[in-house]
């Protein structure tokens, strides 16, 4: 039985969290930008390529001109005024900035929000600007920089420069999360107050929410779509093996468990027991070269103060890490259309999951019923016996072909022997 987590409200205005140094140790490249900075004004992370920054600044200037110069009109004054009207929210977002001049912050936010909008758009014109200024390598790494937790700006700022901001977000998030354009709507209302805190939180909401038009049917009576600041709780950090699968996908198959795709919401993990068999339903997941960076920062987001999540991302990754031990496990889930892999081979996909650090954190309440049912199924000797019998003796197309070939060979041998006996009698 899933236990509903208690609701909590933030005690103070939310601010952009900082990833603890203990999490960054040895993994700075996963948390800090290397090309495009979108974080706090005047912040220059040590991971930045200093020699490339003049080229990056020219690229940002090109983005500002592209967004602000429309039909011969310069929109900069109007955008600056709207940014000034929300200056306190911006200061709260970055945790202060009281010592910085308002005009400096305004100009910095103008540049960064125009940069973010162009990177979301990814039109041919934008791609030409990026390729001209920082090259193909810069294009690849600038896209990854958008996922860094500390490299975010207040997302509501994009409403000041892009009337079609919902379309831009929907199309970009659909490509990043699902690898296609199947996302038909965003999981938040079309109101300024309802917008996610930043882009990374927007990606989080798409991953954990059940959305219309994506076969997002409910699969459990007690499972509800959650969102930041709606559900909260302290994860169970005790490694209770009764509620951990600790079995790879291939070993579960040997226990008579099949795999089937559920929905695209990472909460939708369900085990459906049957007579001597069972079905483990897992959500669709697209694995790309950016998955490690994205999920490393999503986990950092979940573990940060004032995120108020139910640790769905961290719990999902922990669940998948237990299922994927070898490339055979990856192949099994890929052939079940659960994993969509945009990598060179299954070994790279396995490396992505094994390299994502969850720090031993998971929410037992989230998948407790699944763990318990899988454990109960695997503990049944009858289920194990039936699965072994079915694997060894039940005919499959290849076994039928082999049997027919064997019968044919034996028939030829009998005919040959009969002909030899008859020839001896003559």
N, C-alpha and C positions, 0 to 999 in steps of 0.2 A: 504493500500500500504506500503510495507516494504521500509525503507529508507536505502540506502547503506551507511555504515559508512566510514568516510574519512580514508585514509591510513596515517600512521605515521611511522617514522623511529626513532629508539633509538638514543638519543643524546650522549650516552656514552656506553662503553662496558657493556653488561648485567652482572649482578651479582646475585648470589643466594639470594633471598629476605628473610627477617626475618618477621615472623608473629608478628604483633603488640601485645604488652602486653594486650591491651584492648580486643583483640580477644581470647587470651589465658586464660584470667581470669576465673577460675573455670573449665577450660577444658584443662589443661596442657597435660593430657594423650592423647588428640586427635592430638596434634601438635608436641610432642617431643618423641623420641624413648625411649623404656624401656629396650631393650635387645641389639640390634646391631646398633652401630653408623656408619653412612656413611657420615657424614657431615664434617665440617671444621676440619682440623688437630688440635689435642689437645683439641677439644671441648668435654666437659663432661656435658651433660644436667642433671639438677637436678632430672629428671624423671628416670634416670638409676638405675638399681639394682646393687649397688656397690659390694655386695657380690658375684654376679654372673659374674662379669666382668673377673676374671681370667679364668673361664671356657669358656667364650666367646672368649677371646684372644687365647686360645688353639684351639678353633674351627677355628678361622681365620687363624692360622698358618697351620692347616690341609688343609684349602682351598688353601692357597698359594702353599703348596707342591703339591697338586693335580693338580693345573693349570700349575705350572712352571717346575715340574719335568716330562718331557715327553721323553720316550725312553732312559732313562739314561742320558739325557742332561738337564742341568739347564738353563732355559730361563730367569732367573732373570736379568742378566746384560743387555740383549737386551731390556727387557721391561723397566728397569730403564732408559736406554738411551733415549727411545722414550718419556717417561714421562718428562725427563729433557728438551727435545726439545720443549715441550709445557708448560713449567713452567710459563711463563707469562700469558697464558690463564687460567691456574689453579689459579694463584694468583688473576686474575681479577674475576674469578668465585666466589671466596670467599670474594671478596672485599678488597684485600690487602695481608695479610700475609707477609708483607715486613720485619717484625721483626723475622720471622722464617727461620731457616737454610734450604737451598735447599735440602740437603740430607735427612733431617727429613721429609720434605713434600713428597719427592720422595718415601721414604719407606712407609709412611702412605698411599699414593695413591696406591702403589703396593698392599698392604694388602687389602685395601677397594675395589679395582676393582676386585680382585680375589674373594672376598667375594660376591660381587654383581653378578658376572658371575655364581658362584655356586648356589646362591639363585634363579637366573633365570632358571637355568638348572633343578633343583629339580629332579635329577635322584635318583635311589635307593641308590647309593653310597653316594650321598650328604645327603640324608635323614638319612642314618645310622650315618654319622658324626654328624649331628645336634642332633639327638636323643641321641647319646652317650655322647655328651659334655653338652648339656643344656636341654635335655628332650623334651617331647611332648609340654609342655607349652611354652618352649622357641621357639620351631618351629613355633607355632601359632603366637606368638607375634613378632618374627623376620620378618615374612612375612608382618605383618602390619607396621613394622618400615620402610619398603621400600616406603610406601606412604607418609611419613612425608615430608612436603615441605622443612624444614630446614635440613633434613637428606638425602641430595642428593650429588652425585658426578658428575663431568662432564661426560656425557654419552659417549662422543667420546672415552674415555679411554678404553672402553670394546673392541674396535677394535684392541687394542694392544695385547690382551690376548686371544681373541676368534675369529677365522676365521669365524665361523658360528654364529656370533652375531645377524644377522638378523633373523635367524631361532629361536634362543633362545628368542629374543624379541617378535617375532610373536606368538610363542606358549604360552609364559607366558602371554602376553597381551590378547590373545584370551580367555584364561581360566579366567583371572581376569575380563575382561570387559563383555564377552558374556557367560561365564560359559561353553564353549565348545571349539572345535578346528576349528570353521568355518572361522576364519580370514585367508585369503589366501595370503594377501600381506600387507605391511606396507605403511602408507600414507606419506612417504618421500622417496627421491631418495637414491640410494646406493652410497652416497658420504659423505665424512667426514664433508664437509661444510653444508650439508643438514640435518644432524642428529639433533634431538631435543636437547634442552639445558640439560635436565636431564630426568630421568625415569618418573617422574610425568608428565612432559610435553609430553612425548611419549604417556602416557595413555590418556591425554587430547586430543591429535590429533586423536586417535582411536575413542574416543567418539563423536567428532564433525565433522569428515570427512566422506564423502560418499565413500565407498570402493567397488571395483569390487568383484563380486561373492557373495554378501550378499543381493541381492534384493534391491540395493540401487538406485532405480530409482528416478529421480528428481520429486518432487511433487508440486513445485511452481516455476513460471517463474522468480521470483526475488530472490530466495533463492540460495545462492552459498556456497559451502563448504569452511569453513574458517580455519585458522590456526594462531597460535601465530605469531606476528610480520608481519601479512599480513593485518589484519583488526583491527581497533581500534576506540574507541569513548568513550564518556562519557555517562554512562547510565542515563536514566531518573529516578531520585530519587523521583519525585512527584508521589504520590499514586493516579493516575488517574483511578477512578473506571470504566470509560467508556471502558478501555482496560484491565480490569482484569476480569476473569470469575466469581470469587466469588461464584461459585456453585459447589457442590460436583458431583461426577460421577452419583450417583443414582438420584439426582435431575435433572440432564441433561437428563437422560433416561425418566423421567416423562414428559419432554418437547419434547419428540420424537426424541432424539439424540441417535444414536447408536455409538459404539466404534469399531474401527478396527485398526489392526497393520499396520504401514506404513513401515519403514525400520529400520535399526539399528543406524542411525545417529540421535543424539539428537536434531538436527535442524529441523527434518522432522515432525513438528506438523502442521496439516492442517485441516480445516473444509470445508466439501463439502456439501453445502445446496442442498436439493431436494424438491420435491413437498410435503409439509406438514411434512417433516422429514429432517434429516440431519445425516451426518457421521463425527465424530471427529476421525481423524487418528493420532495415537500416536506411537512413536518409541518403538521398543522392548527394554526392560530394565531388566537386571538380578540383583536381590537383594540378597546379601549375608551378612554374619556377618561382612565383611570388608567394606561394602558400606558406612557406616557412616563416618569412618575414611578417606576413599579414597575421598569422595565427600567434606568433611569438608576441606581437604587440597587442593582439586581442586578449591574450592571457594576462599580459601586464596590465591592461585596462581593467580586466575583471578583478585583479588582485589589488588594484589601487584604491585609496580611500574615496568615499563618496561616489563610487560607481553603482552600488546598490543593485547588483545582479544576483542571479542564483547560480553563477559559475557554470553555465551551460556549456560554453566553449571549452573550458578546462576539463570538464567532466567528459565531454564528447571525445576530446583528444586522448584522454586516459583510457576510455573504452576502446578506441580504435587501436591504440598502441598495444593493448593486450591481445587484440585479434590478429594483428599483422606482425608475425615473427619472421616469416620467410617470403620470398617472391611468389611461392605457390599460394600463399594467403592473399597476396595482392591480385594475382591472376584470378583467383576464385571470385573475389568481390568485383573485379572488373568485368568478368564474364556474366555476372549477375546484374550488370548495369547499375551497380551501386557507386562504383568509382569511375569517374571519367578522367582519364589521365592524359595530360598534355605534356608528357615527359618522354624521354628517349626510350626508356624501358622500365620494367617493373622494379628493378633494383633502385632506380632513382626515386620512384614513388615511395618505396620502403624507407629509404634514407630520409625523406621529408618527414614522415611520421615519427621515426625513431629519434630524429634530431630536435624535435620540438620539445622543449622542457616544460613540464607541468609542475615541477617542484613538489610532487607528491600530494597535490591538492585535487580534490574532487568532491562533489556533492553527492553523498550516498543517497539522499532522499530523492534525487532526480531519477535515477534508474534502479532503485532498490528492488522494485517488483520484477524487473527484467533479470537482474542478477539472481534473485531467488528462484525464479522459474527455470532459468538455464541450469543452475546448480541441481535443482530437483530432477530435471530431465536427465542430466548426465549421471546422476547417482543411481538411476534405475538400471539394473542388470538386464532386464527384459528389453529395454530400448537399445542397449548396446548390442545384445545378441541379435536383435532384428536387423539393426544397421549392418552388422558384420555379415549376416546371412544374405541380405539383399545385395550387398556389394560383391559377395563371392559367387552367388549362385543365380541370382535373378538375371535373365537374359537382357542384354543390351544389343543395339544394332551390330556392334563389332563382335560381340560374342556369338551372335547368330551367324555372321559371316564365317567366323572361325569354325563353328560347329558344322556348317554346310561344307566348308572346305575339307574338314576332317572326314565327314561322311563320304564325300566324293573320292578322296584318296583311298579310304578303306574299300569302297566299291570297286575302284580300279584294281586294287590288290586282289580282291576276291575273283574278279573276272579273269585276271592274269593267271591266278592259281588254277581256276577251273579249266582254262584253255590248256595249261600245261599238263594237267591230269588227263584230259581227253586226248591230247597228242601222244601221250605215253601208251594209252590203250590201243591206239591205232598201230 
